[in-house]
Amino acid sequence: MVAANPDAEGDRVTATPRTRSPWWRRLGLLALLLALGGGLAYLDQRNERAPAPAPSDPAGEPDYFLEDARMTRFDEQGRAYQRLDTPRMVHTPVDDVIRAEKPHGYLIDDDQREWQITGDQGRLADNGNLLTLEGNARLVQPTKAWSLETQTLHYDNRSAHAWSDTSSVLRQHNQTMRGDRFDAWINQNRMRLTDNVQGRLPQQSEDQGS
């Protein structure tokens, strides 16, 4: 502490006491740091991909499910005849059915052509021999550029037969046809549209086939 000298006229020194930061300011700073650390930890946890919960199905509890899966089926000669990619695949043992979300795959015929298939949902039953696509189902022929769009599409790999009993739209180049029944035999490269068929078939300069 410095005091003023009363005998020294004109020389006056005033002491300034040292102030301390109030306790509530120090506590607020500590709380801010803790909140910042907690927020960063939460963001790190959100960035880590957590596994999706095990799916449930009316058929019962699944015995396994796969994410970002690719399934390829082979014949007795070891040749691939069916390939299916899906972000999520579930198998239920009660009915022995594989269900796939957003399947995107290929049916491989005897000439090794790949017929592209897609849908919102897929279902493999009958020991994997029967494939059913539900919702925005699509089948694309690989060489003649025709494509089928329908709600439900079935495929039996034993007979290489694809068919739909729901309203189907067949497109090829600038041609469009619609019918209530569709059939295709991929090993024969043959298709048929029947029942209430109607469409637009403009004249073409050359025969592009069907």
C-alpha positions in Angstrom: 0.0 0.0 0.0 1.3 3.4 -1.0 0.3 6.5 1.0 0.5 10.1 0.1 3.1 12.3 1.9 1.2 15.1 3.6 4.5 17.2 3.9 5.3 17.1 0.2 3.1 19.8 -1.3 1.9 19.0 -4.8 3.0 15.4 -4.7 0.0 13.2 -4.2 -0.1 9.5 -5.1 -3.4 7.7 -5.0 -3.3 3.9 -4.4 -5.5 1.7 -6.7 -6.6 -1.5 -5.1 -6.1 -4.7 -7.3 -9.5 -6.1 -8.4 -10.2 -9.8 -8.8 -12.6 -11.4 -11.4 -15.9 -12.2 -9.8 -16.4 -15.9 -9.1 -19.5 -16.1 -11.4 -17.5 -15.1 -14.4 -14.9 -17.9 -13.8 -17.7 -20.4 -13.3 -19.4 -19.3 -16.6 -16.2 -19.7 -18.5 -15.8 -23.2 -17.1 -19.4 -24.1 -18.1 -18.8 -22.8 -21.6 -15.7 -25.0 -22.1 -17.5 -28.1 -20.8 -20.5 -27.4 -23.2 -18.1 -27.0 -26.1 -16.3 -30.3 -25.3 -19.6 -32.1 -25.0 -20.8 -30.8 -28.4 -17.6 -31.9 -30.2 -17.9 -35.4 -28.7 -21.5 -35.6 -29.8 -20.6 -34.6 -33.4 -17.9 -37.3 -33.5 -20.3 -39.9 -32.4 -22.9 -38.9 -35.1 -20.2 -39.1 -37.8 -19.5 -42.8 -36.8 -21.9 -45.1 -38.8 -24.0 -47.1 -36.4 -25.3 -50.4 -37.5 -29.0 -50.5 -38.4 -31.3 -52.3 -36.0 -32.1 -55.9 -36.8 -35.2 -56.0 -39.1 -38.5 -57.6 -38.1 -40.9 -59.4 -40.5 -44.3 -61.1 -40.1 -42.6 -64.4 -41.2 -40.5 -64.3 -38.0 -37.1 -63.2 -36.7 -34.3 -63.3 -39.3 -31.3 -65.6 -38.8 -29.1 -63.1 -40.7 -29.1 -59.9 -42.5 -26.4 -58.3 -44.7 -25.7 -54.7 -45.7 -24.2 -53.5 -49.0 -24.4 -57.1 -50.2 -23.9 -58.7 -53.6 -25.3 -62.2 -54.2 -24.3 -64.2 -57.3 -25.8 -67.6 -58.1 -24.0 -70.2 -60.2 -25.3 -73.2 -62.2 -23.9 -76.8 -62.0 -21.2 -75.9 -64.6 -20.1 -73.0 -62.4 -21.4 -70.2 -64.6 -23.1 -67.2 -63.1 -26.8 -66.9 -64.0 -28.1 -64.4 -61.6 -26.5 -61.4 -59.7 -28.2 -59.2 -57.2 -26.8 -56.1 -55.5 -28.7 -54.5 -52.5 -28.1 -52.1 -49.7 -29.9 -54.6 -47.3 -30.7 -58.3 -47.5 -32.6 -60.3 -44.9 -33.2 -64.0 -44.6 -36.0 -65.5 -42.5 -35.6 -69.2 -41.8 -39.3 -69.9 -41.1 -40.3 -69.5 -44.8 -36.7 -69.7 -46.2 -37.2 -66.4 -48.0 -34.5 -63.7 -48.8 -35.9 -60.1 -48.9 -33.8 -57.3 -50.5 -34.2 -53.6 -50.5 -33.8 -51.6 -53.7 -32.4 -54.6 -55.6 -30.4 -54.0 -58.7 -29.3 -57.1 -60.6 -28.8 -59.1 -63.8 -30.3 -62.2 -65.3 -27.7 -64.0 -67.4 -29.0 -66.0 -70.3 -27.5 -68.9 -72.2 -25.6 -66.5 -74.5 -24.1 -64.7 -71.5 -26.2 -61.6 -72.1 -27.1 -59.6 -69.0 -30.8 -58.6 -68.6 -30.9 -55.8 -66.1 -33.6 -55.8 -63.3 -34.5 -53.3 -60.7 -37.3 -52.7 -58.1 -38.1 -51.2 -54.8 -38.3 -54.5 -53.0 -37.1 -58.0 -54.0 -38.0 -61.5 -52.8 -36.2 -64.8 -53.4 -38.3 -67.9 -52.6 -38.6 -71.5 -53.6 -35.0 -72.3 -52.8 -33.9 -69.2 -54.6 -35.5 -70.2 -57.9 -38.3 -67.6 -57.9 -37.5 -63.9 -57.8 -40.2 -61.3 -57.3 -39.7 -57.6 -57.7 -42.3 -55.2 -56.2 -42.7 -51.5 -56.8 -41.3 -49.8 -59.9 -40.1 -53.1 -61.3 -38.0 -52.8 -64.5 -36.5 -55.3 -66.9 -34.1 -54.2 -69.6 -33.1 -56.3 -72.6 -29.4 -56.0 -73.3 -29.1 -55.9 -77.1 -32.3 -54.5 -78.6 -32.8 -51.7 -76.2 -36.3 -52.5 -75.1 -37.4 -52.1 -71.5 -40.4 -53.2 -69.4 -41.9 -51.2 -66.6 -44.5 -52.7 -64.2 -45.5 -52.9 -60.6 -44.8 -56.6 -60.0 -42.4 -58.7 -61.9 -41.7 -62.4 -61.4 -38.8 -64.5 -62.7 -38.3 -68.3 -62.6 -34.7 -69.2 -63.3 -35.5 -72.8 -64.0 -37.5 -71.9 -67.2 -35.8 -68.5 -67.7 -39.3 -67.0 -67.8 -40.1 -63.5 -66.6 -43.7 -62.4 -66.4 -46.1 -59.8 -64.9 -49.8 -59.9 -64.2 -50.0 -56.2 -63.5 -50.3 -53.4 -66.1 -47.0 -53.2 -68.0 -45.4 -50.7 -70.3 -43.0 -51.8 -73.0 -40.7 -49.2 -74.5 -38.3 -49.5 -77.4 -36.7 -46.4 -79.0 -39.7 -44.2 -79.7 -42.3 -47.0 -79.5 -44.5 -47.5 -76.5 -47.0 -50.3 -75.8 -49.1 -51.1 -72.8 -50.9 -54.3 -71.8 -52.2 -56.2 -68.8 -49.9 -59.2 -69.1 -46.3 -59.5 -70.0 -44.1 -62.6 -70.7 -40.5 -62.9 -71.7 -38.2 -66.0 -72.2 -34.7 -64.7 -71.9 -32.9 -67.7 -73.4 -35.0 -67.4 -76.5 -34.8 -63.6 -76.6 -38.6 -63.6 -77.0 -41.3 -61.4 -75.3 -45.1 -61.1 -75.5 -47.5 -58.4 -74.4 -51.2 -59.5 -74.1 -54.6 -58.5 -72.8 -55.9 -55.0 -73.6 -52.9 -54.1 -75.6 -52.6 -50.6 -76.9 -49.7 -48.4 -77.9 -47.9 -46.0 -80.1 -45.9 -47.5 -83.0 -44.5 -44.8 -85.3 -43.0 -45.8 -88.6 -39.3 -46.7 -88.5 -36.7 -46.6 -91.2 -35.4 -50.0 -90.4 -36.6 -53.1 -88.6 -35.3 -52.9 -85.1 -36.9 -56.1 -83.9 -38.9 -56.8 -80.7 
